[in-house]
Amino acid sequence: MTDELDLLREADPVSADTGPWRDRPLDARAELLLRRLPSRDRGRRTVRRVVWSLEAVAAATILALALTVSGTGSPSAVAAPRPLPLVAHASRADVSLAEIARRTRAAAEESPGKSERGSHVQTWALSMKSGEDAVMLPRESLTRWNADGSGSTLEVATDPRHPGRPVIEDGPPPRTVHDGKVLSEEHYPPGINGANMDYFEEPPAGAPALRAYLAVWSPGADRDPAELLPAIRTFLTVWTPGPRQRAGIVTLLSGIEGIRPAGKVTDRLGREGQGFRFTGTPGSRYLIVLDPDDGGVLDIEETFIRDDPEYRVKAGDVMSYTAYLS
């Protein structure tokens, strides 16, 4: 028992030094660490059991629904091949991270603006099970909050035949378009205002304050770049940052040791951005795509950097992907 406890403490998916403990799903990195625990520091190979978090269970439901998406009179959809990683092309016209940070800080001073609670994102991640092919789990969600604290969340399973194509149209009220299956639609009464979510407090301005804010819900984000990037990714699914918060995020990114320019990137939504790579998590590498003009985060992609035959994934396969539509 002591051995297993030591391994769990080392993986530390939810640290004890966080703020008020919150019941929330593990991220993809934490799940991967937990899957690998039984085979670490042992002389014999142990059969690994798949660890299903609440997020993974929901993702499996999404996949089951997404694979049944079909149009009138058309055959049911089938699982599509996993998308290839985003491709970056370096050129002389590339914009450095330091320059993007300078631009965003100047824009924030000229027009501070405010962050808006709510987001429109498209995400997918691989569901992995020992001895079976990994499958893609695509979804899109739109969350909006009103001045009186009321709000709504719409979550849709996207068609795996068309990765990247938006299936939710924003507006009063939001509606599904193209071929999507509604997974959930929630409406919140006045006064709720996101208080049941992570990052429910309004984010501060300035990189140091923003780092401390992120660390309240994401342990280690204030000291470990490998924790900071997942924290930013999750934060952006709750908030659409204003100019000062965008400047804070880019400033935090520019301070990460080991982050490198990757070149220009055209993402899966056809948007052009500037890519930056960071390798700092066990077995994976991040690609962060920024709007070079306003510093907005367009995409965060995580790929494997080594083969894992047990889960039938290879170096270069995409582990997870998030595109921010607003």
N, C-alpha and C positions, 0 to 999 in steps of 0.2 A: 504493500500500500504506500509506503514512504516513497518508493521509486516513482510511482505514478503521480503522486502529489508534487514531487520535485519537478517532474516534466511539465505538469500543468502550470506550476508557478513560473517556470522558465518561459513558456509560451505566452502567458499573461495576456489572454485576449481581452479581459476586462480587469483593469488594475484596481487595487484596493485604495489607491490614493486619489481616485476621482472624486468629483463632488457628490451630491446626493445620488445614490445608486438608482439606476433606471433600467427597467426591463426592456431590452432592445436586442435585435438580432446581431449576430457577429458579422463582420465584413468578410469579404472573400479571402483576405490574407489570414485572418484569424481562423477561418474554417480550414484553410489549407494547412496551417500549423497544427491544428488539432488532428487532422487526418494523418499527419506524419508522425505523431507522437509515439504510437505503439512500436514503430520500427526504429526509433532512435535509441542509441546507447544500449543496444541489445546484441548478444552474440548470435542469436538465431532470428530468422525472419518470422514475423507474426502477421497473421491475417488482419488487415485493417478493416475497420468498420466505418461506414460512411456516417459522418456527423451531420444531421439535418437540423439547421436552425429554423426559426420561424420564417426567415426570409427564404430559405431553400424550399420549405414546404409550399409557400406561396408561389415561388417560382415554378415548382413542378405543376401546380394548378394552372399557371399561366401557359406553360408549354402545352398541357393537355388541351386547353381551349384554343390556343393559337394554331395547333395542328388541325383543328376542325373548321377553321375559317374558310368560307367558300362563298362565292357569289351565286346569284340566281342561275340555276341550271348548270353550274360548273362543278367539276369534281372537287372533292375535299382537298385542301392543301396538304402537302407533305413536307417533312422536315427539309430545310434548305442546307446546303453546305455552309460550314462556318465561314464568316467573312474573313478576308485577309486583313492583316494589320494595316493601319493607315501608312501611306508612303510619304516621306518627307524629301524635298529636293532643295539642297543647299545652293545658294547663289549669292552674288555680290549685293543684291538688293535686300538681303535678310536684315531684319531689325533685331538688335540685341535686346536681351532681357533688361539690361540697365536702361536702355533708351525707352522701352515700353514703360518701365517704372517711372521714368522722368515724365513721360507724356501723361500718364494717369494721375500723378501727383499734381501736375500743372492744371489738368482739367478739373480735378477735385477742388483746387483753390479757387478756380474761376466760377465753378458751379457745383457747390457741395452736394445738393440733392439729398435724397433719403433712400434707404433700402426699403424694398417692398416685401412684406411677408407673403410667401407663395412662390411657386415655380412651375415651369413647364419643362419637363425633361424626358428624354428617351434613353432607356438603359437596357442592357442585357448582360448576362453572365453565363459562364459554362456551368452546367450541372454535371458533376463528376461522380462516378461510382466505380469501385474497383472492378477491373476486368471488363468494363463496358465502355463503348464510345461515349465521349462527352457530347452533350447536346446544348444547343443555344436556347436561352430563355429570354425572349424579347418582350418589352412592355413600354408603355408610355403613360405618363401621369401629368395631370394639370391640377394644381391647388391654388385657389384664390381666396383672399380674405377681404372683407368689407370694413368700412370705417367703424361700424357698430360692433365689430368683433364676430359677426357671422361669417360663414365661409362654406366652401364646398371642395371636394376632392373627387376627381374622375380618373379612374385607372383602367387602361385598355391593354389587352394583349394584341401585339402587332403581328402581322402576317410574316412568318419567317421567309417567305418568298421575296419580300420587298424590304430588306433591312434598311433602315434609315429614313424611309418615307413617313412623314408625320401622319398620324391617324386621328388626332384631336384638333379641332378648330376652336381657337379661343374666341370668346365673345359672351354676351349676356343672352342666354346661357351658353356655356361651352357645349359642343356637340361632337360626335364622332363622324369622321369622314373616311372615305376609302374603305378598306376591309379590315376592321378591327372588332374585337369581341370585348364588350364591357365586362370587366372583372368586378369592379365595385364602384359605387357612386354614393358619396356621403354628403349630407348637408348638416351644418353646425349652426346652432342658434346664436343670437347675439350674446356677446360677452365671453365666448369661448376663446376666440382670438389666438388659436394655436397653442394654448397653455398645456395641452396634452402631448406636445411634440418635443423632440430634442431641439435645442437652440431656440426656445420659445421667447427668450428675452431679446430685445432689439440689439443688433450688433454694434459695437463701438467703432469709432474712427481711430486711425493710427495703427501701425503694424504691431507695436508691443501690446497694446490693449486687445487687439483682435486675436493675437496669439494666445493670450491668457483666456479669453472668452472661448476659443475653440477647445482649449485644454479642459474646460469644465466638463464637457461632454465626451471628449476624446482624449483619454489619458495619454500623456507623453507628447502631445502635440506641441507643447511649449519647449521641448528639449530634443525631440527626435524627428528628423525629416521624414523617416519612414512612417511616422504616425501623423505628421502634419498634412501630408498629401491626402490620405483617406479622410481626414477631418474636413479639409476644404471641399472635397468631393461631396461629402454628406451635407455639409452646411449649405452648399449651393442647390441641394434638392429641397431645402426648406425656405431659403431666402433668395430673392433676386437683388444682388447688392447694388447700392448706389455708388456714385463716383468715388467717395472717400473709402468705402469698403473695398471697391475694386483696386484702388491704389494700395490699400493695406495688403490685399492678397498678393498682388504682383511684387510688392516690396518684400513680403515674406518669402516668396519664391526666389527672388533675386539673392536672398541671403543664404540659400541652401548650398552647402558645399557639395560639389559633384554634379550639379545640374548643368547640362550642356546643350548648346543650340543644335537643333536637328534639321532646320530648314523650313521652307514653305510647305504647308499641308492643305490639301483640299479634303474636307471631311465628308462624312457620309450624307450630309445634308447639302452638299455643294458649296459650303462656305470656305473661303480662303483664310488661313490663319498662319501664325508662326509657331512652329513646334519646338519643344524642349524636352530632353530625355533625362531621366534620373533612375539610377539603379541603386537601390538601398534596402530592398526587402528580400527575404529569402526566396530565391528562385524566380523573381519577377522584376520587370522594368516598366516604368511609367513613361507615357508620352502625354505631355500637357500641351494643348493647342490654345493659343491666346489670340484675341483680336489685337493686332499691332497698334490700332488707333486708340481704342478706349481701354485696353487691358482686360476686357471681359474674357472669362474662361469659356471657350467654345466646347471643348471636349477633354476628357481624361480617359486614357486607354491604358490598360495593364496587360502586359504579355509575359508569357513564360520565357525564361532564358536558358532552360535546360529541359531535356526530355524526361518524361515520367511514364515509362511503359505501362505501369500498373493502371494508370488512369487514361492511357492512350492519348496523351498529349505530347506535343513536340515543342522544342525551342522555337519561338516565333508565333505560336498559337496565342490568340487573344483570350485572356482570362476574363476580363470584364471591360465594359465600355459604357461611358455616359456622355450624352450630348445635351447641352443646355440650350433650349430654344428661347428662353427669356431670362 
